[in-house]
Amino acid sequence: MEQLRVMVVDDHPMWREAVSRDLADAGFAVVATAGDGEQAVRRALACRPQVIVLDLNLPALPGVEVCRRVMAQDPAVRVLVLSASGEQADVLEAVKSGATGYLVKSAGREELLEAVRRTAAGDPVFTPGLAGLLLGEFRRLAGQPAELPRQGVPQLTARETEVLRMVAKGLSYRQIADRLVLSHRTVQNHVQNTLGKLQLHNRVELVRYAIETGLDTPD
C-alpha cells in the first residue's frame, strides 16, 4: 500500500521534528518540512505532498497565504492546520483559504494521526467545538449580501441536495456516507459535482449557499 505523502510546516524546530517523527513512526512518508512560509510554498510545489500539516503563525508568509498559493498551483493537495490558536477568526480564515481541517496543538498524537488520514480522504476535520463555531459563523454570514451565483444554475439531483443538506448541518463525509449507505468516495463525488454546478469553490461557500437557501433547516 502506497504511503501517504505528508509535509510539515512549523517555525519551531522541536515541534516540527516531533510531528514529523510521529508521522513517520505511524507509516506516513514525510516528504518535506519547512520553517517559514516562503520556504513552505517552494517545497510544497517541488515535493507535491498529499497533505500539508500547516501552522498559521509563520515568518515570511502567513499560513493562510501559504495555503492559498499552494492550492492555486496544486488543487489536489489537502491542508490540515495545526495551530496554537482556537480563535474563531483564525479558524474561519483558514477554512476560507482552503484548509480541509483545523486542529489546535493540544490535540493528542492519535488524534493528529487520524486527522491526517481523514484530511487526505477529503473529510473535514476539526478540534471538538470548532465545527459548531464555524456553522454559527456561516449562519451569521448568510444574513449578509453574498456574491454567489443564483441565476442560470443547473438543478441539483435529489441525492446532491440531500448530501448538501447534511454538509450544511456539519456532518463529515464519513457520517453522510453511513447515513445514506454510500461509499465515502461517492459522497465526495456528489460534493464535487455540486460545487461545479453551483460555480462555488470550496466547502465554506457551499455551506453558506445551503444556509441561504434554507437547506440547513430540519426536514
C-alpha positions as CSV (number, residue, x, y, z in Angstrom):
1,M,0.0,0.0,0.0
2,E,1.4,3.4,-1.1
3,Q,2.5,5.6,1.8
4,L,0.6,8.9,2.3
5,R,2.9,11.8,1.4
6,V,2.9,14.5,4.1
7,M,4.7,17.8,4.6
8,V,5.1,19.5,8.0
9,V,5.3,23.3,8.2
10,D,6.1,25.0,11.6
11,D,8.6,27.6,12.6
12,H,9.5,25.9,15.9
13,P,12.2,23.2,15.1
14,M,11.4,21.0,18.1
15,W,7.7,20.9,17.3
16,R,8.3,20.4,13.6
17,E,10.7,17.5,14.3
18,A,8.4,15.9,16.8
19,V,5.4,16.0,14.5
20,S,7.5,14.7,11.6
21,R,8.8,11.8,13.8
22,D,5.3,10.9,14.9
23,L,4.0,10.8,11.3
24,A,7.0,8.7,10.1
25,D,6.6,6.3,13.0
26,A,3.0,5.8,12.0
27,G,3.9,4.9,8.5
28,F,3.5,8.2,6.7
29,A,6.1,9.4,4.2
30,V,7.3,12.9,5.4
31,V,8.5,14.2,2.0
32,A,9.4,17.7,3.2
33,T,9.4,20.1,6.1
34,A,9.6,23.9,6.2
35,G,10.2,26.6,8.8
36,D,8.8,29.7,7.1
37,G,6.0,30.5,4.7
38,E,8.0,31.2,1.5
39,Q,10.1,28.0,2.0
40,A,6.9,26.1,2.5
41,V,5.4,27.2,-0.8
42,R,8.6,26.3,-2.7
43,R,9.0,22.9,-1.1
44,A,5.3,22.0,-1.4
45,L,5.3,22.7,-5.1
46,A,8.5,20.7,-5.6
47,C,7.6,17.7,-3.5
48,R,3.8,17.5,-4.1
49,P,2.6,16.2,-0.8
50,Q,-0.9,14.9,-0.4
51,V,-1.4,16.5,3.0
52,I,0.3,19.6,4.4
53,V,0.3,19.9,8.2
54,L,0.5,23.7,8.5
55,D,1.0,26.2,11.3
56,L,-0.6,29.6,10.8
57,N,1.9,31.8,12.6
58,L,4.9,31.7,10.2
59,P,7.7,34.1,9.3
60,A,8.0,35.5,5.8
61,L,4.5,34.4,4.8
62,P,1.4,33.6,7.0
63,G,0.0,30.1,6.9
64,V,-3.3,31.2,5.3
65,E,-1.4,32.7,2.4
66,V,0.7,29.5,2.1
67,C,-2.5,27.6,1.8
68,R,-3.9,29.9,-0.9
69,R,-0.7,29.8,-3.0
70,V,-0.1,26.1,-2.8
71,M,-3.7,25.2,-3.6
72,A,-3.8,27.6,-6.5
73,Q,-0.9,25.6,-8.0
74,D,-2.0,22.2,-6.8
75,P,-5.8,22.0,-6.1
76,A,-5.4,18.3,-5.2
77,V,-3.4,19.0,-2.0
78,R,-5.2,18.9,1.3
79,V,-4.2,21.2,4.2
80,L,-4.6,20.4,7.9
81,V,-4.0,23.4,10.0
82,L,-2.3,22.6,13.3
83,S,-2.2,25.8,15.3
84,A,-1.9,27.1,18.9
85,S,-4.9,29.4,18.2
86,G,-8.6,28.2,18.6
87,E,-9.9,31.7,17.9
88,Q,-12.9,31.9,15.6
89,A,-11.3,34.4,13.2
90,D,-8.3,32.2,12.7
91,V,-10.4,29.1,12.1
92,L,-12.7,30.8,9.6
93,E,-9.8,32.4,7.8
94,A,-8.0,29.1,7.5
95,V,-11.1,27.4,6.1
96,K,-11.7,30.3,3.7
97,S,-8.1,29.9,2.4
98,G,-8.9,26.3,1.5
99,A,-7.9,24.2,4.6
100,T,-9.8,21.0,4.9
101,G,-9.3,20.7,8.7
102,Y,-8.1,22.6,11.8
103,L,-6.6,21.1,15.0
104,V,-5.3,23.0,18.0
105,K,-1.9,22.0,19.2
106,S,-3.3,20.5,22.4
107,A,-4.5,17.6,20.3
108,G,-3.0,14.2,21.1
109,R,-0.8,12.1,18.9
110,E,-3.5,9.7,17.8
111,E,-5.9,12.5,17.2
112,L,-3.4,14.1,14.9
113,L,-2.6,10.9,13.0
114,E,-6.3,10.2,12.4
115,A,-6.8,13.8,11.4
116,V,-4.1,13.5,8.7
117,R,-5.7,10.3,7.4
118,R,-9.2,11.8,7.2
119,T,-7.8,15.0,5.7
120,A,-6.2,13.0,2.9
121,A,-9.6,11.5,2.2
122,G,-11.1,15.0,1.9
123,D,-13.0,14.7,5.2
124,P,-13.4,18.0,7.1
125,V,-11.6,17.5,10.5
126,F,-11.9,19.9,13.4
127,T,-10.9,20.0,17.0
128,P,-14.2,19.4,19.0
129,G,-16.2,22.6,19.3
130,L,-14.7,24.3,16.3
131,A,-17.2,22.7,13.8
132,G,-20.1,24.2,15.7
133,L,-18.3,27.5,15.9
134,L,-17.9,27.6,12.1
135,L,-21.5,26.7,11.4
136,G,-22.6,29.6,13.7
137,E,-20.3,31.9,11.7
138,F,-21.7,30.6,8.4
139,R,-25.2,31.4,9.6
140,R,-24.2,34.9,10.6
141,L,-22.6,35.5,7.2
142,A,-25.7,34.1,5.5
143,G,-27.5,37.2,6.7
144,Q,-25.2,39.4,4.7
145,P,-25.2,40.1,1.0
146,A,-23.2,37.4,-0.9
147,E,-21.7,37.4,-4.4
148,L,-22.7,33.9,-5.1
149,P,-24.2,32.7,-8.4
150,R,-28.0,32.4,-8.3
151,Q,-29.3,32.7,-11.9
152,G,-28.9,30.0,-14.5
153,V,-27.7,27.5,-12.0
154,P,-28.3,23.9,-13.1
155,Q,-30.7,21.9,-11.0
156,L,-29.2,19.6,-8.4
157,T,-30.3,16.0,-8.3
158,A,-32.3,14.7,-5.3
159,R,-29.2,12.9,-4.0
160,E,-27.0,16.0,-4.4
161,T,-29.5,18.1,-2.5
162,E,-29.6,15.5,0.3
163,V,-25.8,15.5,0.6
164,L,-25.7,19.3,0.5
165,R,-28.2,19.5,3.3
166,M,-26.1,17.2,5.5
167,V,-22.9,19.1,4.7
168,A,-24.7,22.3,5.9
169,K,-25.6,20.6,9.2
170,G,-21.9,20.0,9.9
171,L,-21.8,16.2,9.2
172,S,-18.5,14.8,8.0
173,Y,-18.3,12.9,4.7
174,R,-17.9,9.7,6.6
175,Q,-21.1,10.4,8.6
176,I,-23.0,11.2,5.5
177,A,-21.8,8.0,3.8
178,D,-23.0,6.0,6.8
179,R,-26.4,7.7,6.9
180,L,-27.1,7.3,3.2
181,V,-25.4,3.9,2.9
182,L,-23.0,5.2,0.3
183,S,-19.2,4.9,-0.1
184,H,-17.0,7.7,1.2
185,R,-15.8,8.3,-2.4
186,T,-19.4,8.6,-3.7
187,V,-20.2,11.3,-1.2
188,Q,-17.0,13.2,-2.2
189,N,-18.1,12.9,-5.9
190,H,-21.5,14.3,-5.1
191,V,-19.9,17.3,-3.3
192,Q,-17.5,18.0,-6.1
193,N,-20.4,17.8,-8.7
194,T,-22.4,20.2,-6.6
195,L,-19.5,22.7,-6.3
196,G,-19.2,22.5,-10.1
197,K,-22.9,23.0,-10.8
198,L,-23.2,25.9,-8.4
199,Q,-19.9,27.5,-9.5
200,L,-18.6,27.5,-6.0
201,H,-15.0,27.0,-4.9
202,N,-15.0,25.4,-1.5
203,R,-16.9,24.0,1.5
204,V,-17.2,27.4,3.0
205,E,-19.2,28.8,0.0
206,L,-21.1,25.5,-0.2
207,V,-22.3,25.7,3.4
208,R,-23.1,29.3,3.0
209,Y,-25.2,28.6,-0.1
210,A,-27.1,25.8,1.7
211,I,-27.9,28.0,4.7
212,E,-29.0,30.9,2.5
213,T,-31.4,28.6,0.6
214,G,-32.7,27.0,3.8
215,L,-31.2,23.6,3.3
216,D,-29.8,23.5,6.8
217,T,-33.2,23.7,8.4
218,P,-34.8,20.5,9.9
219,D,-36.8,18.4,7.4
